[in-house]
Each structure stands twice: as structure tokens, then as C-alpha cells.
Amino acid sequence: MKSKRLILLFVIIVVLLIIFFTTNLFRNRKIIDYNQGMENAIIEYTKENVYSKYHNRPKFEMYESHKVFEVEKKWNRIYVYAYVLNEIHYMRDDVMGITANIDPVVIVLKEEDQGKYRVTKLKTPESGEGYPSSIRSLFPKHIAEKIFNNRADIHTELTNTMQKIK
């Protein structure tokens, strides 16, 4: 009889712990608005990490466009779920060169000061065969579906809204 009570007590404690931890985890996640501070941090990160190797080229120009699907705050990190287009125009041996990439990305930010952010990580999907499964693992389901179902429209939108940055 005592062993049954002990088992029942153990099961109740485990269930209560599971309920506590799962509700606590969800409480620390919320959708927030994308703001200018986040935008500035992403543009600076792009300049420093994507465009930096082209700075020494003559007639170097950078273009960028992004579509933010959603911004989620989890614990002390901010996750920006977006699609980005980066394009670089440069001269090499008197010939105009263009390099570009367009990808769905998860940009992880940390708020340093009120309204100032720093990119701590940039997550991109695998290419080739691993692309679909990596999209599903990186993005919430509703965003992954938008990426799969509206890819051509997203590419067109990004191309049409591309702006020069410096």
C-alpha cells in the first residue's frame, strides 16, 4: 500500500513539474514589433560580415532588401524570421561584377541598451536536399509554409524594394 502511494506521489510530482516547465517556457515567448534599432543592427551586421570583403574594389556599391515575417522574443534573445536579398556591384578589371544571395534567415539579436541591438547569430538553411527539412527546423510552421508557398512572390517583392546602403 505504501509503495502505491509513493508511486502515485512520484507521478503527481512529475506531472506538476512538466506542467510548470512547459507553461514557464511558453510564458517567456512572445511576438514583438520589428523596430528601427533592430533594422540598424541588421544593416550594420550585413555591412561588416557580408559586404566587407568587397570594400577595396573600385566603384563598389551595396544593395539590400528584406522581408520580416515575424519577430519573437524568447528569454533574453530576439529572433527575427526574415527573407533577405543582398547584392553587390563592383568593378574588376574594368568589368562590372555582380554577386548576390537571397535566403530565408533567422537573425538572433540581443538587446544591448534600450533600443540598441547586436546580431549574435545568423542562421541560414542548408542548400540542396537538406533545404526543406532545415527550413522546417529553423522557422515556425506558419512561416515555413509562407516560404514554401510564396517563394517567387517574395523574390519579386525583395527585388522591387532593394535599396542602396553604404
N, C-alpha and C positions, 0 to 999 in steps of 0.2 A: 504494500500500500504506500509506504514512504517513497519507494523508488518511482512509483507512478506520479506521485505529487512532485517529486524532484524533476522528473522529465517534463511534466506539464509546466512547471515553473520555468524551466530552461527554455521551452518552446515559446512561452509568453514573452520572456525577456528578449529572445532572438527576434520575434515578430515586432516588438516595440522598438528595438534598435534599428531594424530595417526601415520601419515607418519613419522614425526620427531622421535617419541619414538621408533617405530619399526625399523627404519633404524639405529638409535643410538644403540639399543640393539644388532643388528646383527654385527655392526661395532666393538663391544667390545668382539667378539668371534672369535678365530682363532685357527687353528690346529698348534701345535708346535712340535718340536722334543723331544723325550724322551732322557734324558741325565744322566750322572753319578751322579750328585748331587741329582736328583730325586730318582735314584736307591738307593743311600746311605740312604736317608731319609726313604724310604720304608723298607729297611732291618733293620734299627735301630728301627723303629716303630714295626716291626714284633718281633724283639728280646725282646723289652720292654713290649709289650702287648699280644703277643701270646705265647711266649716261657717262660716267666718269672716264671710262677708257677712250672716249671719243673727243674729249676736250682739247687735245693737242692738234686736231685736224683743222685745216682751214675751212672757213665757211660752214662751220658746224652749227646745226640747228636741231632742237629737240621738240617733239610734239607728243602730246599725251591726251588721253581721254579715258574716263572710267564711268562705269555704271554701278552704283551701290545698290545692292538688293536689300540688305538689312544690316543693322549694327546691333550686336548683342554684348551685354556686359556680364561676364562670369567672374565671380570673385573680384580680383583686382586687375583683370585684363579685359580689353575690349577687342572684340572680333568683328572685323569689317569684311562682310561677304560681298565680293565685287567681281566685275569683269573689267580688265584693263587692256588698253592698247597703248603701246609705246612705239614711237617711230623716231628714227634718227636720220637726218640728211647730212651728208658730209662730202667733201671733195677728197679724192685720192688720185694722184697722177693726172690732174686736170679732168677727171671724170667724176660726175656726180654719183655718189653711192647712197643707197637707202637700206637700212636694216630695220626690221620691225618685229614685234611679238604681240600676240593677242591671246590672253589667257584668263580663265576664271581664277581668282586668287582668294585666299583668306589672309588678311593682313591683321597681325596681332599688335595691338598698341598698349602702351602703359601710360597712364596719366602722370606726368612728372610734377606739374604745378597746375593750378586752376586754369583749365582751358589750353594747356600745353601738353602735347603728347610726343611719344617717341615710339617708332616702329621697333618691336623686339623680334619679330619673325614674319617671314613671308612664306606662305605655303602654296605650292602650285601642284596641279595634278600630274600624275605620270603621263607619259605620252604612249601612243600605240595601244597595245592590247589592254594595258592597265588603266587606261583613261576612264572608262565608265565606272569601274569599282573605286578608283581614287576620288572621283567626283562625289560619289555616294558617301565615302568616308569623311571627306573634308567639309561637305555642306549639309545643312539641314535638308530633309527630304523635299520640302516645298521649293527650295532654291535649286536643288539639283534638277528637279523636274523642269523648272524655267530654263536652266542652262541647256538641257537636252532638247526641249521642245521649241525654243526660240533662238537658237544659235545664229541663224542667218540674220534675223531681225536685230539681234544685239550687235553683231558685227557692223551692220549698216548704220545703226544708231551711233556707235562709237566712231566710225569713220566720219560721219557727218558732224560730230561735235568735237573733233580733235582740235586742240589749241596749242599754239607755240608756247613753250615755257623756257625760262632762262634763269 
